[in-house]
Amino acid sequence: MSDSSSNPCLDCGACCMSFRVSFYWAEALQLPEGLSEQLTPHLACMAGTNASSPRCAALGRGTAGPMACAVYDSRPSPCREVEIGDDKCTRARARHGLAPLALL
């Protein structure tokens, strides 16, 4: 069971099901095999996010909650940039019919 009062992300996952998570290819070296896809010679993305209905392959595979990330500690930079309640969070939640969260 997660503590969504301190981290609502553990029960949400909207950002992981809304955007392509692309990053410099070298960031993929810290990810387990199969969790990234090569896009160009210089860019990779999280597996599952380069689709018309994206869903990151790492979503829901962590142990901290139903939407916990399997690679949270080594997640790529685009994932680290999303903040609870920021514009990307709000857009992702709206895409999935969820109310916005207050900025922390």
FITOR-141602 format. One record per residue (C-alpha): x, y negated, z negated; residue number from 1. Coordinates in steps of 0.001 Angstrom, whole numbers, always signed. Layout:
<dolos>
       u       v       w  nr
       X       Y       Z NUM
...
</dolos>
This chain:
<dolos>
       u       v       w  nr
      +0      +0      +0   1
   +1299   -3453    +884   2
   +1208   -6675   -1059   3
    -425   -8848   +1598   4
    -868  -11718    -869   5
   +2885  -12357    -774   6
   +3457  -11288   +2835   7
    +359  -11192   +5053   8
   +2503   -9937   +7953   9
   +2511   -6460   +6432  10
   -1197   -6135   +7211  11
   -1350   -8214  +10415  12
   +1082   -7428  +13246  13
    -578   -9891  +15653  14
   +2727  -11424  +16777  15
   +4069   -7939  +17549  16
   +1031   -7339  +19775  17
   +1002  -10688  +21583  18
   +4392  -11638  +22991  19
   +7283  -10190  +24958  20
  +10222  -10127  +22551  21
  +13186  -10825  +24820  22
  +16725  -11535  +23677  23
  +20382  -11429  +24698  24
  +21253   -7809  +25514  25
  +23920   -7502  +22795  26
  +21260   -7793  +20077  27
  +19907   -4450  +21284  28
  +23113   -2741  +20153  29
  +21932   -2907  +16537  30
  +18578   -1266  +17336  31
  +17892   +2473  +17381  32
  +17839   +4058  +20827  33
  +14484   +3780  +22545  34
  +13363    +595  +20793  35
  +14681   -1790  +23447  36
  +14422   -2056  +27221  37
  +16841   -3773  +29602  38
  +15155   -6617  +31538  39
  +18094   -8156  +33405  40
  +21859   -7752  +33138  41
  +21759  -10309  +30308  42
  +18352   -9824  +28677  43
  +16664   -6984  +26819  44
  +13300   -6802  +25083  45
  +11696   -4750  +22359  46
  +10155   -1616  +23844  47
   +6447   -2021  +24431  48
   +6464   -5819  +24567  49
   +6990   -6177  +28329  50
   +3404   -5207  +29133  51
    +157   -7010  +29877  52
   -1068   -5838  +26454  53
   +2157   -5890  +24444  54
   +2682   -3766  +21354  55
   +6160   -3511  +19915  56
   +7350     +72  +19514  57
   +8713    -753  +16038  58
   +5331   -1996  +14746  59
   +3753    +177  +12075  60
   +6818   +2379  +11678  61
   +8219    +707   +8562  62
   +7429   +1729   +5003  63
   +6358   -1604   +3461  64
   +2795   -1701   +4853  65
    +542    -614   +7707  66
   +2083   -3141  +10107  67
   +5627   -3057   +8745  68
   +8496   -3181  +11232  69
  +10774    -172  +11540  70
  +13777   -2429  +12210  71
  +12908   -5436  +10053  72
  +16425   -5892   +8659  73
  +17975   -5738  +12148  74
  +15120   -7294  +14142  75
  +16180   -9522  +17046  76
  +16318  -13319  +16893  77
  +12867  -14018  +18452  78
  +11275  -12002  +15637  79
  +13268  -13883  +13022  80
  +12064  -17206  +14440  81
   +8337  -16556  +13870  82
   +7177  -17963  +10530  83
   +3946  -17257   +8678  84
   +1420  -19854   +9849  85
   +3576  -21456  +12566  86
   +2381  -22078  +16129  87
   +3358  -18614  +17422  88
   +1705  -16931  +14435  89
   -1453  -18988  +14925  90
   -1620  -18254  +18675  91
   -1060  -14532  +18107  92
   -3706  -14337  +15406  93
   -6197  -16229  +17610  94
   -5535  -13772  +20459  95
   -6651  -10982  +18122  96
   -9606  -12850  +16614  97
   -7893  -13608  +13300  98
   -8062  -16865  +11367  99
   -4897  -18945  +11116 100
   -2691  -18751   +8027 101
   -1304  -21691   +6087 102
   +2371  -22464   +6620 103
   +4519  -21148   +3790 104
</dolos>
